[in-house]
Amino acid sequence: MNPIHAAVLGAVQGLTEVLPISSSAHLILIPKFLKWPESGLTFDVALHLGTFIALALYFWRDILELTGNFFSALHGGINTPAKRMPFYIIAATIPAALVGKTLEGPIEETFRNSPATIAMFLITFGLVLAFADTAGAKRWRMDRITLKIALLIGLAQCLALIPGVSRSGITITAALLLGFHREAAARFSFLISLPIVAGAAILKVGHLAKSGIPAGEGVPLAIGIVTSAVVGFLSVAFLLKLVQRDSLYPFVWYRLVAGSGALALLFL
């Protein structure tokens, strides 16, 4: 992994992990089409750690509030929407954590060598996002989330293990179909991704600590972390501002073009 590859893929991770366009699809397809080498564990750590830093920095106030409400609820009872929210986030995280622990490896092995399938998922779930953005009632705010809704969105998040689906894309889609405003859907999507991204980063750092950083990979590691964090932070701000006034169709069109372009490159 040279510094240029690290900077490009770090920026791609920061952009595509946050926006509903699938980071895994881009991180598989771009190196494949450009004939770049596999990134390996070290760079995997950089991408996950950078994304977590971006989300933690942007939502630091939410994290402090959620933590305070969690401990307050333990002592005083779960009697307000704010005090229930930490438990809803935990509930939404559990399905994806369990499925990811058991199926992440087999799913990655199955789809990593099937770029045509990944491209088709980009297109298919782009159309599903379009349907949700058009048909969703968009009447509920975050305070209307219940345990049942949190679990349904958490179950939808399990599909994000498939390259081309997108974690933010599928959770926003599920929330829109359940009647939530775009902004509420996007914010809840980011909040439930925090434990997943943090857990992935911790696991990857643990593996890297055991094996050590290979010679010559320290600089690409640092570049990947920084670019992923900076671009990820800007992407969160951009998406949350966009959904306050516009539809999600720009991402739908991008997914259709990207998926179709990838298929054209593969078959032509």
C-alpha positions, 0 to 999 in steps of 0.5 A: 500500500503506497501513500497515494493508494492510501489517500485515495482509498481513505477518502473513498472510505470516508465518503462512501461509509457515510453516504448511502452508496456502499463503502464495501462496493467501492473498496472492492471495485475501485482497486479491482478496476485499477489493478491495485494490490489488496489493502491488507489488515493494516489498511483495514484498521486505518479505514475503520479507525478513521470512520469511527473518529469522524463519527465520534467527533461529529456526534460527540454531544450526542454521545455525551447525552446518550451516555448521561441518559443511559446512567440516568435511566439505570437510576431513575427509570426509563420514563422519557424518549431521551432516556429510552434512546440509548437502549434503542440504539443498543437494541438496533446494534445487536442483530448486526453484531451477531450476524456480523460475528458469524457471517462477515467472513463467508459473505466477504469471501462470497462477494469479493470475487463477484464484482458483477453481483456487487454492481447489481446490488448497487443498482437494486438497493438504489432503486429500493432507496428511491422507493422509500424516499418517494413512498415514505410518509416522512411524518415521525421524528426521533422521539417516535422511535420505539423498541420494535422500530429500533429492532426492525432497523437493526435487522435491516442493518444486517443486510449491510454486510453484503457489498453494494447494499450500504449500511447507511443506505439500508438503515435510512431506507428502513426508517423512511419506510417506517414513516420517519423524516429524512433527517431523523432517519439519517441521524438514527442511522449514524447513531446506531452505526457508532457501536458497530464501527467502534467494535470493528475498529477495536477488533481490527486494532487488536489483531494489528496489535498482535501482528504488529505494523509491517515495515513500511506501512506506518505512513500509509496507515496514518494517511488512511486514518487521517483522510478517512476521518476528515472526509468522513466528518465532512460527509456526515455534515453534508448528508445531514444538511442535504436531507433537511431540504432535498431528497435522496435522489442524487445518491439513487442516480449515483448508484444507478450510474456507478452500478451500470458503469461497473457492469459495462466495464466488466462485460465490455 
